[in-house]
Amino acid sequence: MLSTLHEPATDRPADVTIEVWSDVVCPFCYVGKRRLERALASLPDGVTVRVEWKSFELDPQRITRTDASVTALLAEQKGMPMDQMQGLVDHVTAMGRGEGLDFAMDKSVWTNTFQAHVLLHWAKEQGRQHALKERLLAAHFTEGANVDDRAALVRLAGEVGLSEDAAREALNDVGYAEAVRHDAYESRTLGVRGVPFF
């Protein structure tokens, strides 16, 4: 199933606004995005919904690593036997398959996601937040892209029609970095403990 979310028209207010806190390395967030899209597709014609993606880092202190699999690093982080963690990963992969998502967790990279969230805030201003959100999720979960690598982020932005030069500048913009931190603060005030949070 392809992503069905589109950037909202700005010429009139939406009937409903949905804010979604999520991370681009959270498989449940990708599944939740598909379920949200399916729910929105079932609405009557004429109902306008504005969806805004809010930043939530699963692990703000995470250091990007490419020397081990995500499964192995999760097992290490959670203190679980490797076979038990593999069982959980297989379960999540099956859940994704049920939503038409082809998770390739063996290729996924253990990454910090702060820069990806910075770029998503910039993409929102360009009217391409939904497209970039989908592209980042697909890149991480199905292609094994490192979404903490600036060259990769710039390339992915270009693939959804954004200026690569402007993307490079956005990654250095303290205003967008502050927007990510503000989303984190807002999530704490709301009591968000896990994502996706709608």
trRosetta pair geometry for C-beta under 8 A, 3 or more apart (Angstrom, degrees):
i j d omega theta_ij theta_ji phi_ij phi_ji
1 4 7.8 -46 166 -27 101 102
1 34 6.2 103 80 -146 130 111
1 37 7.5 157 141 97 126 136
1 38 7.8 -9 177 -71 163 98
1 99 7.0 -82 35 163 126 65
1 100 3.9 117 7 61 86 163
3 33 7.5 -27 -118 147 99 117
3 37 6.4 -134 -151 -99 54 154
3 130 7.0 165 156 161 134 100
3 131 7.8 158 91 -108 148 47
3 134 4.2 -59 -49 -108 159 148
4 37 4.5 126 43 -169 100 112
4 40 7.0 -178 100 81 116 112
4 41 5.6 12 117 -70 164 113
5 33 7.7 -77 -13 -173 136 96
5 36 7.8 18 -67 108 122 108
5 37 5.8 -99 -39 -101 87 99
5 40 7.3 68 -91 60 78 158
5 51 5.8 -64 -144 50 129 143
5 130 4.3 -143 113 -152 110 136
5 134 7.5 176 51 -50 107 121
6 130 6.4 -162 -131 66 12 159
7 127 4.7 76 -176 -174 165 77
7 128 6.8 -53 -61 -80 135 29
7 129 6.9 113 -102 35 96 80
7 130 5.8 -153 -65 15 64 115
7 131 7.7 -39 -41 -14 101 97
8 14 5.8 -48 -151 -69 145 121
8 48 6.9 96 -144 176 104 106
8 49 7.6 -125 -95 99 116 40
8 50 4.3 -14 -59 -110 162 85
8 51 7.5 156 -42 25 111 59
9 12 6.5 20 104 36 113 77
9 48 7.3 -70 38 -145 102 138
12 48 7.3 111 94 37 104 169
14 17 5.5 117 77 -69 130 74
14 48 4.6 -129 -135 118 68 99
14 49 5.9 74 -171 -141 125 15
14 50 3.7 -142 -24 -17 160 102
15 47 5.3 -83 46 -158 151 70
15 48 5.1 125 3 55 90 70
15 49 6.8 -46 59 -73 88 55
16 47 7.2 15 7 174 111 102
16 48 7.6 174 31 95 69 51
16 49 4.8 -18 71 -115 100 80
16 50 7.3 -173 95 28 50 68
17 49 7.5 158 -93 -165 26 59
17 50 4.6 -19 -112 68 76 104
17 51 7.9 168 -162 -81 53 28
17 52 6.9 9 -175 -1 98 109
18 36 7.4 173 130 -155 156 128
18 49 6.3 12 0 -179 109 107
18 50 7.2 173 26 87 65 52
18 51 4.9 -16 69 -109 101 72
18 52 7.3 175 89 25 51 67
18 198 6.1 -22 -169 -161 104 98
19 52 5.1 -22 -110 68 69 101
19 54 5.5 41 177 -28 98 123
19 198 7.4 144 79 -159 52 47
20 32 7.6 167 -157 126 127 123
20 33 7.7 109 156 -93 161 77
20 36 7.2 -40 -86 -76 147 167
20 51 6.4 6 -3 -170 117 96
20 52 7.1 169 23 82 72 48
20 53 5.7 -32 71 -112 97 56
20 54 6.3 180 83 20 39 86
20 196 5.7 -15 -169 -166 101 112
20 197 7.1 149 -157 75 51 49
20 198 5.5 -14 -103 -103 78 69
21 54 4.4 -43 -91 82 65 113
21 55 7.4 -21 -142 79 77 21
21 56 4.1 76 172 -38 97 131
21 183 7.0 159 -117 173 96 106
21 187 5.2 105 -125 -102 156 119
21 192 5.5 -7 69 -143 161 162
21 195 5.3 -111 112 -110 86 116
21 196 6.8 155 78 -156 57 56
21 197 4.3 -2 51 55 107 104
22 26 6.1 -136 -171 55 80 133
22 29 3.7 127 -161 -143 115 128
22 32 7.0 -159 -102 71 133 130
22 33 7.3 87 -157 -58 176 102
22 53 6.5 -64 43 -152 104 93
22 54 7.4 106 14 64 62 67
22 56 5.9 91 8 40 4 113
22 195 4.8 162 -110 168 50 128
22 196 4.5 -11 -88 -106 106 87
22 197 7.5 -172 -62 25 65 65
23 26 4.2 96 63 -16 94 112
23 29 5.9 180 50 -17 56 159
23 55 8.0 57 -95 -165 66 55
23 56 5.3 -94 -52 88 85 78
23 57 6.0 100 -107 -121 122 28
23 58 4.8 -99 18 -28 170 92
23 113 5.6 115 -163 69 99 169
23 195 6.0 118 -1 76 86 148
24 29 7.5 -97 -90 93 23 143
24 113 5.5 165 43 -143 96 129
24 116 5.0 -94 28 139 147 150
24 117 7.7 -158 -7 -62 111 71
24 120 7.9 -174 -51 -50 125 136
24 133 7.3 -143 -97 -150 101 63
24 136 4.4 -45 -146 132 141 120
24 137 5.6 -127 -151 -76 77 63
24 140 5.8 136 145 -9 91 148
24 147 5.8 -117 109 140 133 166
25 58 6.5 -103 77 17 99 133
25 108 7.4 125 -145 -177 94 124
25 111 6.1 -178 -72 58 145 93
25 113 5.7 -142 0 -66 110 129
25 140 5.5 -124 -98 -180 70 154
25 147 7.0 -163 -61 49 99 133
26 29 3.8 73 87 -1 110 114
26 30 7.2 173 94 -11 62 78
26 58 5.8 154 -73 -60 103 128
26 195 5.7 17 159 91 175 107
26 196 7.3 156 110 -51 137 70
27 30 5.6 -51 -154 33 41 111
27 31 6.4 40 149 -15 69 104
27 92 4.8 71 103 175 156 125
27 95 7.5 102 142 78 117 117
27 96 6.2 -78 -171 -63 109 119
27 103 6.3 20 -128 -108 122 142
27 105 7.8 -24 -74 -87 137 111
27 141 6.6 120 -104 -113 81 130
28 31 5.5 -51 -146 41 37 114
28 32 6.0 42 151 -23 66 107
28 92 7.6 -80 -57 -137 74 109
28 195 7.1 146 88 107 109 60
28 196 6.4 -148 122 -4 88 81
29 32 5.4 -51 -142 39 30 114
29 33 6.4 39 153 -27 62 100
29 137 7.4 -136 104 -111 100 123
29 195 5.6 10 -79 131 108 103
29 196 4.6 124 -115 -60 69 96
30 33 5.6 -46 -150 27 31 115
30 34 6.9 31 152 -15 61 101
30 96 6.7 16 98 -119 119 108
30 99 7.9 157 127 89 81 143
30 101 6.0 109 137 -127 121 161
30 103 8.0 139 82 -83 150 103
30 137 4.8 149 -101 -170 106 129
30 141 6.0 -13 -55 -22 168 162
31 34 5.9 -57 -157 35 33 110
31 35 6.5 29 150 -16 67 107
31 95 5.8 -17 -101 137 150 106
31 96 5.9 -110 -76 -95 99 63
31 99 5.2 161 -135 -2 72 157
31 101 6.9 -111 -84 16 67 147
32 35 5.6 -55 -145 39 35 110
32 36 6.2 39 154 -21 67 104
32 196 3.8 -141 87 22 166 143
32 198 7.7 -156 178 -47 127 110
33 36 5.7 -53 -148 35 30 113
33 37 6.4 33 152 -20 63 105
33 133 7.5 -175 -123 137 147 119
33 134 7.6 177 153 -94 149 76
33 137 7.0 -110 27 -64 157 173
33 196 7.3 163 -47 -73 67 154
34 37 5.6 -52 -150 34 33 114
34 38 6.5 33 152 -20 65 104
34 99 4.1 111 94 177 155 125
34 100 6.7 174 -146 47 145 98
34 101 6.6 -126 -42 -40 149 114
35 38 5.6 -51 -148 34 34 112
35 39 6.4 35 152 -19 65 104
35 99 6.8 -73 -50 -117 76 129
36 39 5.7 -55 -149 36 32 111
36 40 6.3 29 155 -17 67 107
36 51 7.2 107 151 -119 137 144
36 198 7.4 169 -95 -98 123 134
37 40 5.8 -56 -146 38 30 109
37 41 6.3 33 154 -24 64 106
38 41 5.7 -53 -149 32 30 114
38 42 6.9 27 153 -20 61 106
39 42 6.0 -62 -159 31 33 110
39 43 7.7 50 145 -41 61 90
40 43 5.8 -31 -164 -4 45 117
40 49 5.7 -122 -132 53 114 152
40 51 7.7 -63 -76 -47 152 129
43 47 4.6 -101 158 66 126 135
43 49 7.0 143 -3 -25 168 126
44 47 5.5 90 67 -12 76 115
51 130 7.1 77 80 -89 113 112
52 124 7.3 48 -143 -131 87 133
52 129 7.6 13 -140 108 57 158
53 120 6.0 -79 97 173 126 133
53 124 7.5 -150 49 -77 89 115
53 129 5.8 -170 28 161 113 118
53 130 7.6 154 -21 -88 121 53
53 133 5.2 172 -59 -89 167 144
54 183 4.6 171 -174 -150 89 121
54 186 7.2 -95 -161 79 138 128
54 187 7.1 154 135 -64 130 104
55 117 3.9 73 -124 -158 121 132
55 120 7.0 155 -78 69 93 128
55 121 7.2 -32 -42 -52 123 105
55 179 7.5 113 1 123 134 77
55 180 4.5 -59 94 -140 174 72
55 183 3.9 116 48 76 87 149
55 184 6.5 -47 102 -47 101 77
56 183 6.9 -109 -58 137 59 112
56 184 7.0 135 -114 -99 51 68
56 187 5.7 111 -102 -86 102 163
56 192 6.7 -95 -116 131 135 145
56 195 4.8 148 93 -59 151 150
56 197 7.1 105 -55 23 162 112
57 60 4.4 94 99 -78 140 71
57 62 7.8 -154 173 17 110 109
57 112 7.7 4 -150 -165 125 69
57 113 5.5 178 -120 63 86 103
57 114 6.3 -3 -89 -73 139 70
57 117 6.9 -84 -64 -25 91 147
57 180 8.0 54 -36 174 110 111
57 184 6.8 -14 17 -95 96 119
58 62 7.6 27 83 -24 85 139
58 113 7.4 68 21 15 85 134
58 195 7.3 -114 -82 37 83 118
59 62 3.9 79 106 -42 114 110
59 112 7.7 -102 93 -111 86 65
60 112 7.8 50 -164 -146 32 97
60 114 7.1 70 -142 -68 73 107
60 184 7.4 50 -79 -125 136 148
62 110 7.1 -134 -179 165 121 88
62 111 7.2 78 122 124 127 25
62 112 4.8 176 87 -86 89 72
62 113 7.8 37 59 -2 130 76
63 112 6.5 -8 -115 -44 20 116
64 109 7.1 20 -160 150 96 108
64 110 6.5 154 -149 103 47 69
64 111 4.6 14 -113 -126 98 61
64 112 5.2 -86 -46 8 87 85
64 146 6.7 74 -166 -162 134 110
64 148 4.3 -141 -75 65 143 155
64 149 7.9 157 179 -51 164 73
65 68 6.3 -1 133 36 124 85
65 73 6.5 151 70 -97 134 147
65 109 7.9 -175 80 -176 47 78
65 110 4.6 -6 55 76 88 122
66 109 5.8 -18 -101 -140 82 108
66 110 7.5 -160 -72 42 38 84
66 146 6.9 -37 -81 -91 118 129
68 72 4.6 -101 167 83 113 130
68 73 5.4 132 97 -53 115 94
68 76 8.0 38 119 -6 156 140
68 110 7.3 11 75 -3 80 138
69 72 4.6 95 58 7 85 100
69 73 6.9 -158 92 -2 45 87
69 105 7.9 70 179 139 107 80
69 106 6.2 -38 -136 -144 127 55
69 108 8.0 72 -166 63 72 76
70 73 5.8 -61 -145 43 31 108
70 74 6.1 35 156 -22 67 106
70 89 7.9 135 99 -114 99 132
70 105 5.9 -108 64 -177 125 85
70 108 4.6 -11 -18 89 144 107
70 109 7.2 140 -60 173 104 3
70 110 5.3 163 -102 -67 72 82
71 74 5.8 -54 -147 35 27 111
71 75 6.4 28 154 -19 62 106
71 82 7.3 74 140 -156 102 82
71 85 5.6 141 -173 127 81 113
71 86 5.9 48 -170 -90 138 68
71 89 5.1 -40 -105 -48 109 159
71 105 6.3 83 -51 139 100 117
71 106 7.4 -17 -7 -96 123 58
72 75 5.7 -54 -150 35 31 112
72 76 6.4 31 152 -18 65 106
72 82 6.6 -4 -110 -120 68 108
72 85 7.9 136 -91 94 24 148
73 76 5.5 -50 -146 37 35 114
73 77 6.1 36 154 -21 66 106
73 110 4.8 5 58 -87 166 150
74 77 5.7 -54 -143 37 31 111
74 78 6.0 5 165 2 67 113
74 80 7.7 -19 127 44 79 119
74 85 5.5 155 97 -159 104 132
74 89 7.6 142 56 -66 150 110
75 78 6.5 -69 -139 50 23 93
75 79 7.9 -140 168 41 53 3
75 80 4.9 -103 -141 72 69 84
75 81 6.9 -52 -157 119 119 15
75 82 5.0 21 -139 -97 171 56
75 84 7.6 127 -121 67 104 83
75 85 3.8 -113 -80 -11 95 158
76 79 7.7 22 -178 -70 25 39
78 85 7.1 143 57 -94 125 115
80 84 4.9 -114 171 84 109 120
80 85 4.9 128 97 -55 124 97
81 84 4.6 86 65 7 89 106
81 85 7.1 -164 90 -5 44 86
82 85 5.8 -58 -148 40 33 109
82 86 6.2 36 154 -23 67 106
83 86 5.5 -49 -145 34 33 115
83 87 6.6 41 152 -23 62 101
84 87 5.6 -50 -156 29 33 115
84 88 6.9 32 148 -16 63 101
85 88 5.6 -52 -154 35 39 112
85 89 6.3 39 149 -19 69 104
86 89 5.5 -52 -146 38 35 113
86 90 6.3 39 153 -22 66 103
87 90 5.7 -51 -147 34 31 112
87 91 6.5 35 151 -22 62 103
88 91 5.5 -51 -151 32 34 115
88 92 6.5 31 152 -16 66 104
89 92 5.8 -54 -148 38 33 109
89 93 6.2 37 151 -23 65 106
89 105 5.2 -163 -171 109 117 166
90 93 5.5 -52 -146 35 32 115
90 94 6.5 34 153 -19 64 103
91 94 5.8 -55 -152 35 30 110
91 95 6.5 34 148 -21 63 104
92 95 5.4 -50 -149 33 35 116
92 96 6.5 38 151 -19 65 101
92 103 6.9 -55 121 78 88 175
92 105 7.5 85 85 -65 115 143
93 96 5.7 -52 -153 35 32 112
93 97 6.5 37 148 -23 64 103
93 103 4.6 -135 -122 71 74 123
93 105 6.1 -100 -75 -9 111 120
94 97 5.4 -48 -149 31 35 116
94 98 6.7 42 151 -24 62 100
95 98 5.7 -52 -159 27 33 116
95 99 7.2 15 149 -4 62 104
96 99 5.9 -69 -158 43 39 101
96 101 3.8 -82 179 82 95 112
96 102 7.3 -171 129 -55 116 8
96 103 4.3 90 62 -23 162 115
96 141 7.5 -160 -138 172 156 139
97 100 7.6 58 -171 -68 34 12
97 101 6.7 -100 -71 66 28 62
97 102 7.0 56 -99 -98 74 49
97 103 7.4 -91 -47 17 73 92
101 141 6.9 -7 175 125 117 142
101 142 7.6 -129 -174 -63 78 115
102 142 5.5 69 83 -119 88 114
103 108 8.0 -20 -172 -43 86 126
103 141 5.1 -61 -122 178 73 106
103 142 6.9 -99 -114 -79 27 69
104 107 4.5 9 126 25 111 114
104 108 6.9 155 95 -37 66 80
104 141 6.9 124 36 156 66 53
104 142 5.4 87 11 -140 105 41
104 143 7.5 100 50 -41 131 17
104 144 6.6 -66 101 -47 118 92
105 108 5.2 -36 -146 8 45 121
105 141 7.5 -18 -78 -149 60 72
107 142 7.9 20 69 166 130 20
107 143 7.1 -114 123 136 137 19
107 144 3.1 -85 155 -70 102 121
108 140 5.9 43 -135 168 96 74
108 141 6.2 -1 -90 -112 118 41
108 144 6.0 -120 -77 -109 26 63
109 140 7.2 -106 40 -140 81 77
109 144 6.2 96 -30 -172 90 66
109 145 7.1 -93 13 106 124 26
109 146 4.5 -47 84 -96 167 72
109 147 7.5 164 67 11 113 70
109 148 7.8 -128 116 20 123 99
111 116 8.0 77 126 -20 130 129
111 140 7.4 -114 31 -123 133 114
111 146 5.8 152 -87 -158 132 68
111 147 5.4 138 105 57 162 76
111 148 4.1 -170 -163 -16 109 113
112 115 7.5 74 107 7 93 90
112 148 4.9 81 59 -108 75 138
113 116 4.7 -52 -166 40 75 119
113 117 6.0 76 136 -25 88 98
113 147 6.4 14 -118 106 77 115
113 148 6.9 -93 -83 -75 34 90
114 117 5.9 -61 -156 36 32 109
114 118 6.5 37 149 -24 67 102
114 148 7.9 51 40 -122 72 94
114 177 7.7 32 169 -134 107 86
114 180 6.3 103 -156 149 74 160
115 118 5.3 -45 -149 29 38 118
115 119 6.6 37 153 -17 66 102
115 147 7.7 -179 78 148 96 68
115 148 5.9 111 35 -141 121 55
115 150 6.8 -93 180 -86 154 73
115 153 6.1 -100 133 -61 113 163
115 171 5.9 21 -155 -142 101 103
116 119 5.8 -56 -154 36 32 110
116 120 6.5 35 148 -22 65 105
116 136 5.5 115 -160 -150 121 144
116 147 4.7 22 -75 158 133 111
116 148 7.2 -68 -29 -80 99 51
116 153 6.4 -144 -94 -111 65 119
117 120 5.4 -50 -147 33 37 115
117 121 6.7 40 154 -21 65 98
117 180 4.4 99 119 -119 122 120
117 183 7.5 -136 -177 51 130 144
118 121 6.1 -56 -159 30 31 109
118 122 6.8 26 148 -12 64 106
118 170 6.8 156 143 141 95 89
118 171 5.9 97 108 -125 134 53
118 173 7.4 155 -177 59 112 85
118 176 4.6 89 -161 127 78 114
118 177 5.5 -7 -107 -80 116 62
118 179 7.9 120 -124 59 56 99
118 180 5.7 -55 -73 -37 63 134
119 122 5.6 -55 -151 39 37 111
119 123 6.1 41 150 -23 69 106
119 132 6.7 -139 131 171 101 144
119 136 8.0 147 84 -75 124 136
119 153 5.5 -160 -48 -178 158 120
119 157 6.2 -117 -169 -75 127 121
119 167 6.4 27 -133 -154 109 95
119 170 6.1 100 -113 109 61 126
119 171 6.4 -4 -71 -81 91 83
119 176 7.7 68 -64 161 23 147
120 123 5.4 -50 -141 36 34 114
120 124 6.6 47 154 -30 62 96
120 129 5.9 71 -171 -143 77 88
120 132 5.9 -174 -107 104 68 124
120 133 6.2 65 -126 -77 119 82
120 136 7.4 -63 -70 -6 108 154
121 124 5.7 -43 -156 20 33 116
121 125 7.4 31 149 -14 59 99
121 176 4.5 161 83 -150 126 90
121 179 4.4 127 -142 93 154 141
121 180 6.4 -115 -28 -55 137 77
122 125 5.9 -56 -163 33 40 110
122 126 6.7 26 146 -10 69 109
122 166 7.8 176 167 142 131 95
122 167 7.2 145 104 -121 146 58
122 170 3.7 24 -97 -157 165 144
122 173 7.0 114 -82 43 119 140
122 176 5.2 -19 -52 -106 90 148
123 126 5.4 -62 -149 44 39 109
123 128 4.6 -88 -170 84 93 85
123 129 4.7 135 109 -89 97 54
123 131 7.5 -137 179 63 130 84
123 132 4.1 -73 -142 12 170 151
123 133 7.9 -173 92 -34 146 72
123 157 7.0 -142 -83 -127 112 98
123 160 7.7 25 -140 90 130 137
123 162 6.3 -72 -112 -80 90 150
124 127 7.8 45 180 -67 30 22
124 128 7.9 -113 -72 57 20 49
124 129 3.9 29 -85 -64 67 130
126 129 8.0 141 57 -43 76 67
126 162 5.9 75 121 -116 163 105
126 166 7.8 120 -83 119 139 142
128 131 4.7 -53 -169 46 81 117
128 132 5.5 79 130 -23 91 102
128 160 5.6 137 179 129 125 116
128 161 6.3 -159 -112 72 143 99
128 162 5.6 -156 71 -64 160 106
129 132 6.0 -63 -145 41 29 105
129 133 6.1 33 157 -25 67 107
130 133 5.7 -53 -146 33 29 113
130 134 6.5 26 157 -15 63 106
131 134 6.0 -58 -153 37 29 109
131 135 6.3 25 153 -18 64 110
131 160 4.0 147 137 -165 117 129
131 161 7.1 -1 124 31 161 104
132 135 5.4 -55 -143 39 35 112
132 136 6.1 36 158 -21 68 104
132 156 7.1 98 -145 133 81 100
132 157 6.3 8 -116 -110 119 67
132 160 5.3 -152 -75 52 65 160
132 162 7.0 16 -75 -18 119 140
133 136 6.1 -57 -148 35 26 108
133 137 6.5 24 155 -16 62 109
134 137 5.9 -59 -150 38 30 110
134 138 6.2 24 157 -15 66 110
135 138 5.9 -57 -145 40 30 108
135 139 6.1 33 156 -24 65 109
135 156 5.1 154 136 -176 122 102
135 159 6.1 155 -146 87 144 115
135 160 5.1 -120 -28 -50 149 123
136 139 5.7 -53 -143 35 29 113
136 140 6.4 23 160 -14 63 107
136 147 5.6 79 -159 -128 95 137
136 156 6.3 93 -81 153 66 152
137 140 6.1 -61 -150 39 27 105
137 141 6.0 -7 168 7 66 117
138 141 6.5 -70 -131 51 23 91
138 142 5.2 -31 -168 31 66 118
138 143 6.7 49 140 -7 72 108
139 142 7.5 -47 -88 52 8 78
139 143 5.0 -50 -147 50 46 124
139 145 3.7 -34 168 36 100 139
139 147 6.2 122 97 -74 118 102
139 152 7.3 144 170 169 142 112
139 156 5.6 -50 -53 -105 157 135
140 143 7.5 27 0 50 10 80
140 144 7.8 46 -160 -106 31 14
140 145 6.1 -79 -74 61 43 84
140 147 5.2 -37 -74 -21 106 129
145 149 7.7 -121 172 40 80 116
145 152 5.2 156 -176 -169 106 135
145 156 7.1 110 155 -65 162 127
146 149 4.1 65 98 -11 112 116
146 152 5.4 148 68 7 74 161
147 152 6.6 -113 -97 110 36 127
147 153 6.6 88 -158 -80 59 89
147 156 7.7 -7 -116 0 85 161
149 152 4.0 67 80 12 106 113
149 153 6.6 177 86 -13 53 85
150 153 5.5 -54 -144 37 34 112
150 154 6.2 34 158 -19 67 105
150 168 7.3 70 173 -121 113 76
150 171 5.9 105 -132 172 106 169
151 154 5.9 -54 -147 36 29 110
151 155 6.4 31 153 -19 63 107
152 155 5.7 -56 -148 37 31 112
152 156 6.2 29 155 -18 66 107
153 156 5.8 -55 -146 37 30 109
153 157 6.4 34 153 -21 64 104
153 167 6.9 -169 128 163 88 123
153 171 6.8 109 101 -85 141 132
154 157 5.7 -52 -151 33 31 114
154 158 6.6 33 151 -19 63 105
154 164 4.9 70 174 -155 98 89
154 167 4.8 152 -124 100 70 128
154 168 5.6 20 -104 -65 129 81
154 171 7.7 -68 -67 -24 91 138
155 158 5.7 -56 -154 35 32 113
155 159 6.5 35 150 -25 65 104
155 164 7.3 24 -85 -117 35 120
156 159 5.5 -49 -150 29 36 116
156 160 7.1 17 157 -6 64 102
157 160 6.5 -70 -158 41 33 96
157 162 4.2 -68 170 73 90 127
157 163 7.7 -27 134 69 116 34
157 164 6.3 142 84 -102 106 57
157 167 3.9 141 79 -97 164 150
158 161 7.8 90 -174 -38 34 8
158 162 6.3 -97 -82 69 31 70
158 163 7.6 2 -99 -172 75 12
158 164 4.4 -2 -69 -65 116 101
158 167 7.2 -103 -45 2 74 147
162 166 6.8 -113 168 72 90 112
162 167 5.8 91 124 -60 120 112
163 166 3.7 66 83 15 117 110
163 167 6.4 -176 93 -16 59 81
164 167 5.4 -50 -146 32 34 117
164 168 6.7 40 153 -22 64 98
165 168 5.8 -49 -156 29 33 112
165 169 6.8 30 148 -14 63 104
166 169 5.6 -54 -152 38 38 112
166 170 6.2 43 149 -26 68 104
167 170 5.5 -51 -146 32 33 114
167 171 6.7 39 155 -25 63 100
168 171 6.0 -52 -157 26 31 113
168 172 7.4 14 151 -5 60 106
169 172 6.1 -71 -162 42 37 102
169 173 6.6 52 143 -46 70 102
170 173 5.2 -42 -149 7 41 123
170 176 5.8 46 -176 -10 84 162
173 176 4.6 67 88 10 108 105
173 177 6.9 177 96 -9 57 86
174 177 5.3 -55 -148 40 41 117
174 178 6.1 46 152 -24 71 103
175 178 5.7 -53 -149 34 30 111
175 179 6.6 36 149 -24 62 101
176 179 5.3 -45 -150 28 38 117
176 180 6.9 44 150 -21 63 96
177 180 5.8 -48 -159 28 36 112
177 181 6.8 32 147 -13 64 105
178 181 5.5 -54 -151 39 39 112
178 182 6.2 45 149 -25 68 103
179 182 5.5 -49 -146 32 33 115
179 183 6.7 38 153 -21 63 99
180 183 5.9 -52 -156 31 32 111
180 184 6.7 32 147 -18 63 104
181 184 5.5 -51 -152 34 37 115
181 185 6.4 40 149 -20 67 102
182 185 5.5 -50 -149 36 35 113
182 186 6.2 36 152 -20 66 104
183 186 5.6 -53 -146 37 32 112
183 187 6.3 36 153 -23 65 103
184 187 5.7 -51 -150 31 31 112
184 188 6.8 31 151 -19 62 102
185 188 5.8 -56 -156 33 33 111
185 189 6.7 29 150 -17 66 104
186 189 5.7 -54 -150 35 36 110
186 190 6.4 27 153 -13 67 109
187 190 5.8 -62 -149 43 32 107
187 192 3.9 -60 -172 39 91 133
187 197 7.1 115 -137 60 103 151
188 191 7.5 44 -177 -71 32 27
188 192 7.1 -74 -68 40 28 85
190 197 7.6 134 111 150 134 142
192 195 6.9 33 177 -69 119 83
192 197 4.6 -72 -131 -47 114 175
194 197 7.0 139 90 -60 49 101
